[in-house]
Structure formats: structure tokens, C-alpha cells
Amino acid sequence: DAGVIQSPRHEVTEMGQEVTLRCKPISGHNSLFWYRQTMMRGLELLIYFNNNVPIDDSGMPEDRFSAKMPNASFSTLKIQPSEPRDSAVYFCASSPRVQRKNEKLFFGSGTQLSVL
Amino acid sequence: AQSVAQPEDQVNVAEGNPLTVKCTYSVSGNPYLFWYVQYPNRGLQFLLKYITGDNLVKGSYGFEAEFNKSQTSFHLKKPSALVSDSALYFCAVRDTYSGAGSYQLTFGKGTKLSVIP
């Protein structure tokens, strides 16, 4: 298995532009998570899905952020309009069926977002 | 509410010496505890977890962690450090009282481990 695949690896954009980050979870995993990592705030959970349904989006910072999971093999995180303070590394992670014995996250390599 | 603290931003250790990376937690119920490692320009990788049972948990790459309920700690340890262990280490906690369907993992800020040759 190729693991969790994120694209693009790097994104540089100008303030006000729309940014779309993409994620392909590991096949068979039914939970998907979006995290944001910054030096100041560390690793923050933005939203997670279970069986393609958003379960908790309380970590989404503003209405400018939205996430979708149209099917079990694809998710997007969109920022519109983007702002310089959105600059961070965005990670997608997936997990198999959430049971105690196999509870762990598999992370993608992240998208480094720079908003100028 | 759940929280986790990693009191050291950086830990330096000589190659071959034992290493400890500290973690303390706070939860309302019983904790599920995790350690993840992040190498440069990579995502986090799972190292080990404590769910229940034996307080000493063994994980990948020779790492282990000890769950101490009275001290609310889950320190990561390794008997003999390797230069290749140099990375960013994250402790994470989930409260078993999080509620049905909840999977809120809270991560610490991370500890940078540098193993000096």
C-alpha cells in the first residue's frame, strides 16, 4: 500500500486566492482526519470523517475553511479566500475501523502551504 | 477536557546513552496514550500506544513507554540512543469519556530529540 497520499506537497499562493488540498486515504480505512501544524500552535485537529461523514469540525478555524469527503478514497480541504496566517503544514491521516486494538493514525507527508 | 504536556522542547543525548522524553496528561476518564515520531519533511509515524493492561508498552525501533497513573505520565524511553533516533516526538492522549463516535486525539507540542555522535 502506498500509504496516505497528499497533494500537492508544496503550495505557494497569494492572499485571497482559493487553495485546495487533496488526500487519498489508505484503502479500507474508514476514518480520515485533517490536521494543521504550525510552530506556534503545534498540531491541531481541524476535522475528521467517519465513513465519509463529517463527525467533528469544531477545529475548523473559520468559515473560510471547508472539507469534503465525497467517497471513501478522496477528501479535500479548501481555503477560500486564503490569508497569510493560514500558512502551515496540513496533514491528512487515516485510520482503520476505530477499535481499541488497531487504534492508530497513518499520516501523509503533508502539504506545505505558504500564503503570501 | 483532555490535554497533554511535553515539558521539554529539546532533549540532547549522546549516542549509546539511554534517552527519556517526558509526557504528562490530563483527562476526565481513562486515557488512551500514544507516541508518534516525525522525521524532517515527513508525516507523523506511530511508535506505540497504551490502551489498557501492562503499564510498560513496547513499540517500534526499540522504544518503550511506561504508563504511570498516579503521576499521570507516559514517558518515552530507549536504553541506547542511535543518531538515527534524532527526530521530533509527539505524545498524544484521548479520553475514553470522549463520547460515542468521538476520536479527538490531543497532541503535545513535540520534543526535538538530538542524538549526538
Interface residues (C-beta under 8 A of the other chain):
Chain A: V4 S31 F33 G42 L43 L45 Y48 N50 I55 D56 F91 A93 S95 V98 R100 K101 E103 K104 L105 F106 F107 G108 S109 G110
Chain B: Y32 F34 Y36 N41 R42 G43 L44 Q45 F46 K49 I51 T52 F90 G101 S102 Y103 Q104 L105 T106 F107 G108 K109 G110
